[in-house]
Amino acid sequence: MSGVDGTGTEEARFDARLARRDPDLPGLATVLDPDRLGRWARGHGIDVPGLRVDRLRYKPSTTLRAALAPAGDGPWWLLTAYSPDSWRKAGKDVRAAAGTGRTVVDGELRLLLVPAAADRALPPLRASAGTAGATTVAHNPARRAVLHEVPAGRCRKVHADPRTVHRSVRAAQALRCSGIETPALTADGEFAVTSPWVPGRPATAADAPAVVELLPRWREVDPGDLPVLGARELRAALDRAVLGTPGLDPGLTERLHRTASRWRTRAEDAAALDVGGFAHGDLSPDQFVATGAGLVVLDVDRACRAPRGWDAASWNAAVVAAGGAPPFDVPPLLLAAAALLRAPEPFRRRRPGWAGATRRLVDLAERAVAA
């Protein structure tokens, strides 16, 4: 049982400290506590079995946006907690929700609950939500949403940044031209791509041998004009990642900052950070579907030109976060960077045991940067 009174799981204790540290968001405790969230939603006439936070976007003392998912099929929701200053601008979000369904405004806690289709940073969601048989698979508020359009057997991904659409289509074309299994992507306007839905089972860490065979083939993929992920870009990404961990225990946050600082020092003129060829950019087991014909690569919206070994380092970090052992031998600087970049994700994703996952990533980064 979790609770922001500081009892229960380690995650609940982290959340309790966070709620106390950010009094500008009085709704924070309600969003972070699953039991309290359920009571609050039912008290406002939203009775969704198993309603849970699937993804958070947190700006301390400003806003917290949470994608809420039902336990089974059903509509997703977008819940926002506001500070006094941001609450005065909440009218834009209320107006954006007009015509999308039920809206709840709680002035006391400064909370706004709207259908996920009302995410005004993702305009195509409103039209897609009306598609018969469309179900939400994932929603990262103000960034991305994934829909399964069941009757059409189609996947639709909506992006806030139109550059991501070009990047995804370009990367999928490059992989397919090299004979690597990935769905063909088609741009649908500026902000969305569609592809055939790929049935199969989600890949796991046990599929690492197939990935071992696949990664050498990626070095032959033409990266074209894909963005570069080199030393400068990694430094900037690490800065954002470190700033993106305000929900962590202060001790973990201090270790994260210290390790990132050591990484920057060691990364000066490091040959391991020289940019190589094509990279998936965010490789992990959940980026693949296993089919009878083998692994199919998904979610290529972070494809880039990166140092050799970056994808293996990313896979290692994801596996360690889940409690497994890293299968690949990669340069320590790349492994440390991959672990540090993933460190904010467990808190944002809110899966059971996220505090332990974060600690494992920080431990991994510390060991790697000291190697």
C-alpha positions in Angstrom: 0.0 0.0 0.0 1.4 3.4 -1.0 0.6 6.7 0.6 1.9 10.2 0.8 1.9 10.1 4.6 5.3 8.6 4.2 4.4 5.0 5.1 4.4 1.9 2.9 6.8 1.3 0.0 10.0 3.1 -0.7 8.3 4.8 -3.6 5.6 6.1 -1.3 8.2 7.6 1.0 9.9 9.3 -2.0 6.6 10.7 -3.1 5.7 11.9 0.4 9.0 13.9 0.6 8.4 15.3 -2.9 4.9 16.5 -2.0 6.2 18.2 1.1 9.0 19.9 -0.9 6.7 21.4 -3.5 3.8 23.1 -1.7 3.1 25.2 -4.8 1.4 22.1 -6.3 -1.3 21.1 -3.7 -2.6 18.5 -6.1 0.8 16.7 -6.2 0.0 14.3 -3.4 -3.3 13.3 -5.0 -1.6 12.5 -8.3 1.2 10.5 -6.8 -0.9 8.3 -4.5 -2.9 5.7 -6.4 -5.5 5.3 -3.6 -6.0 9.0 -3.2 -6.2 9.4 -7.0 -8.9 6.8 -7.3 -11.0 8.4 -4.5 -10.6 11.9 -6.0 -11.6 10.7 -9.5 -14.7 8.8 -8.1 -15.6 11.8 -6.1 -15.8 13.8 -9.3 -17.9 11.2 -11.1 -15.0 9.4 -12.9 -15.2 5.8 -12.0 -12.6 4.0 -14.0 -11.4 0.6 -12.6 -7.7 0.4 -11.9 -7.0 4.0 -13.0 -3.3 4.6 -12.7 -0.6 7.0 -13.7 1.3 5.7 -16.8 3.6 8.7 -17.4 4.6 11.9 -15.6 6.0 15.2 -16.8 7.1 17.3 -13.8 8.2 20.9 -13.7 8.9 21.7 -10.0 6.7 24.5 -8.6 5.0 24.9 -12.0 3.1 21.9 -13.3 2.9 18.2 -13.2 1.1 16.4 -16.1 0.1 12.8 -15.8 -1.2 10.4 -18.4 -3.8 8.2 -16.7 -4.5 4.7 -18.0 -7.4 2.4 -17.2 -6.7 -1.2 -16.0 -8.2 -2.6 -19.3 -9.7 -1.1 -22.4 -11.1 2.3 -22.1 -10.3 6.0 -22.6 -7.1 7.5 -21.2 -7.1 10.8 -19.3 -4.7 13.7 -18.9 -4.5 15.1 -15.3 -2.6 18.4 -14.6 -1.6 19.8 -11.3 -0.9 23.6 -11.4 1.0 26.2 -9.3 -0.7 29.5 -8.5 0.9 31.2 -11.5 0.3 28.4 -14.0 -3.3 28.0 -12.8 -4.1 31.4 -14.1 -3.2 30.1 -17.6 -5.2 26.8 -17.2 -8.1 28.3 -19.2 -6.2 27.4 -22.4 -6.2 23.7 -21.4 -9.9 23.9 -20.5 -10.8 25.5 -23.8 -8.7 22.9 -25.6 -10.8 20.2 -24.0 -14.1 21.5 -25.3 -15.9 18.8 -27.3 -13.6 16.0 -26.2 -15.6 14.7 -23.3 -16.0 15.1 -19.5 -13.8 17.7 -17.9 -13.1 18.1 -14.1 -11.9 21.4 -12.6 -10.8 21.3 -9.0 -10.0 24.8 -7.9 -9.0 23.8 -4.3 -6.3 21.4 -5.4 -5.7 23.2 -8.7 -6.2 20.0 -10.7 -7.6 19.7 -14.2 -8.7 16.3 -15.6 -9.5 16.1 -19.3 -9.6 13.3 -21.9 -6.2 12.5 -23.3 -7.5 13.7 -26.7 -7.5 17.2 -25.3 -3.6 17.3 -25.1 -3.2 20.5 -27.1 0.4 19.8 -27.9 -0.8 16.8 -29.9 -3.5 18.2 -32.2 -4.1 15.0 -34.2 -5.2 13.2 -31.1 -8.6 14.9 -31.2 -9.4 13.5 -34.6 -7.9 10.1 -33.9 -9.9 9.7 -30.7 -13.0 9.6 -32.8 -11.8 6.8 -35.0 -13.9 3.7 -34.4 -11.9 0.9 -32.7 -8.9 3.2 -31.9 -7.3 2.3 -28.5 -4.5 4.2 -26.8 -1.3 2.3 -26.2 0.8 5.0 -24.8 0.7 8.7 -24.0 3.6 10.9 -23.0 1.9 14.2 -22.3 2.8 17.1 -24.7 5.3 14.7 -26.4 3.9 11.6 -28.1 0.9 9.2 -28.2 0.6 5.8 -29.7 -2.8 4.5 -30.9 -3.8 1.0 -32.2 -6.5 1.4 -34.8 -7.8 -2.1 -34.5 -10.2 -2.4 -37.5 -7.6 -1.1 -39.9 -4.8 -3.1 -38.3 -2.8 0.1 -38.1 -0.5 1.9 -35.6 -0.7 5.7 -35.4 2.0 7.6 -33.6 1.4 11.3 -32.9 4.3 13.6 -32.2 4.5 17.1 -30.9 7.6 17.9 -33.0 7.2 17.5 -36.8 10.9 16.9 -37.1 10.4 13.6 -35.3 8.0 12.5 -38.1 10.7 13.0 -40.8 13.3 11.3 -38.5 11.1 8.2 -38.0 10.2 7.8 -41.7 13.8 8.3 -42.7 15.1 5.8 -40.2 12.5 3.2 -41.1 13.4 3.5 -44.8 17.1 3.1 -44.1 16.5 0.0 -42.0 14.2 -1.6 -44.5 16.7 -0.9 -47.4 19.2 -2.9 -45.4 16.9 -5.8 -45.0 16.2 -5.2 -41.3 12.6 -6.0 -40.2 10.7 -2.8 -39.2 7.3 -1.6 -40.2 7.0 0.8 -43.2 6.2 4.3 -41.9 4.0 6.8 -43.7 3.8 10.4 -42.7 0.2 11.5 -42.1 0.4 15.3 -42.0 3.0 17.1 -40.0 2.5 15.5 -36.7 1.8 11.8 -37.2 3.0 8.6 -38.8 1.2 5.4 -39.5 2.4 1.8 -40.0 0.9 -1.7 -40.1 0.3 -3.1 -36.6 2.8 -5.8 -35.8 1.4 -8.7 -33.8 3.7 -10.7 -31.6 5.1 -10.9 -28.1 7.1 -8.1 -26.5 10.8 -8.9 -26.6 12.6 -9.5 -23.3 16.2 -9.5 -22.0 16.3 -13.2 -23.1 16.2 -12.0 -26.7 19.7 -10.6 -26.4 21.3 -13.3 -28.6 19.1 -12.2 -31.5 20.1 -8.5 -30.8 23.8 -9.6 -30.8 23.3 -10.9 -34.4 21.4 -7.8 -35.4 23.6 -4.9 -34.2 26.5 -5.6 -36.6 24.1 -5.3 -39.5 23.1 -1.8 -38.3 26.6 -0.6 -39.0 25.9 -1.0 -42.7 22.7 1.1 -42.6 23.0 4.5 -44.3 22.2 7.1 -41.6 21.8 9.8 -44.1 20.7 13.1 -42.5 19.8 11.7 -39.2 20.7 13.8 -36.1 24.1 13.4 -34.5 24.5 12.0 -31.0 28.1 12.8 -30.2 30.1 14.1 -27.2 28.4 17.6 -27.3 24.9 16.2 -27.7 25.5 13.7 -24.9 26.6 16.4 -22.5 23.5 18.4 -23.3 21.3 15.4 -22.9 22.9 14.5 -19.5 22.3 18.1 -18.3 18.6 17.7 -19.1 18.5 14.2 -17.5 20.0 15.5 -14.3 17.6 18.4 -14.1 14.8 15.9 -14.9 15.1 14.0 -11.6 13.5 16.2 -9.0 11.3 13.4 -7.8 14.2 11.3 -6.5 15.4 10.8 -3.0 17.9 13.6 -2.2 20.7 11.1 -1.7 20.1 9.5 -5.1 19.9 13.0 -6.7 23.3 14.0 -5.1 24.9 10.8 -6.4 23.4 11.4 -9.9 24.8 14.9 -10.0 28.2 13.8 -8.8 28.5 11.0 -11.3 27.4 13.2 -14.2 30.1 15.7 -13.2 32.7 12.9 -13.2 31.4 11.7 -16.6 31.9 15.2 -18.1 35.5 15.4 -16.9 36.3 11.9 -18.2 34.5 12.6 -21.5 36.9 15.3 -22.6 38.6 14.1 -25.8 37.4 10.6 -25.3 37.7 8.5 -28.4 34.8 6.3 -27.4 32.5 9.2 -28.1 33.5 9.6 -31.7 30.4 9.4 -33.9 30.0 6.3 -35.9 27.1 5.1 -38.0 23.4 4.4 -37.6 22.0 3.8 -34.1 18.5 3.1 -32.9 19.2 5.7 -30.2 17.0 4.2 -27.4 17.5 0.5 -27.6 15.8 -1.8 -25.1 13.7 -4.9 -25.1 10.5 -3.0 -25.3 11.7 -1.6 -28.7 11.2 -5.0 -30.3 8.3 -7.4 -31.0 9.2 -11.0 -31.4 7.4 -12.8 -34.3 7.7 -16.2 -35.9 10.2 -14.6 -38.4 12.4 -13.1 -35.7 12.6 -9.7 -34.0 10.9 -6.6 -35.5 12.3 -3.2 -34.6 9.8 -0.6 -33.4 9.9 3.1 -32.4 12.7 4.5 -34.4 11.9 8.1 -33.6 15.2 8.5 -31.8 17.4 7.1 -34.6 20.6 8.9 -35.0 24.3 8.8 -35.9 26.0 7.8 -32.7 29.3 6.3 -31.3 29.8 2.7 -32.0 28.4 0.7 -29.1 25.8 3.2 -28.1 22.8 0.9 -28.8 24.5 -1.9 -26.8 25.1 0.4 -23.9 21.4 1.5 -24.0 20.3 -2.1 -24.0 22.5 -2.9 -21.0 21.2 0.1 -19.0 17.6 -1.0 -19.7 18.2 -4.6 -18.7 20.0 -3.5 -15.5 17.1 -1.2 -14.6 14.8 -4.2 -14.8 17.0 -6.2 -12.5 19.0 -8.2 -15.0 22.6 -8.5 -15.9 24.1 -6.5 -18.8 25.0 -8.9 -21.8 27.2 -6.6 -23.9 30.8 -5.5 -23.4 30.8 -1.7 -24.1 33.1 1.2 -23.4 32.5 2.4 -19.8 31.9 6.0 -20.8 29.0 4.9 -23.1 27.6 2.7 -20.5 27.7 5.4 -17.8 26.0 7.9 -20.2 23.3 5.4 -21.1 22.6 4.7 -17.4 22.5 8.4 -16.5 20.1 9.2 -19.4 17.7 6.5 -18.3 17.8 7.5 -14.6 14.8 9.8 -14.7 12.6 7.3 -16.5 11.5 5.0 -13.7 10.1 7.9 -11.7 8.3 9.2 -14.8 6.9 5.7 -15.8 5.7 4.9 -12.2 6.0 1.1 -12.5 6.1 -0.9 -9.3 9.7 -0.8 -7.9 10.7 2.3 -9.8 12.9 3.5 -6.9 15.0 0.3 -7.0 15.3 0.6 -10.8 16.6 4.2 -10.4 19.1 3.1 -7.8 20.4 0.3 -10.0 20.9 2.8 -12.8 22.8 5.2 -10.6 24.9 2.3 -9.2 25.7 1.2 -12.8 26.7 4.7 -13.8 29.0 5.1 -10.8 30.8 1.8 -11.5 31.2 2.6 -15.2 32.5 6.1 -14.8 35.0 4.8 -12.2 36.3 2.0 -14.5 
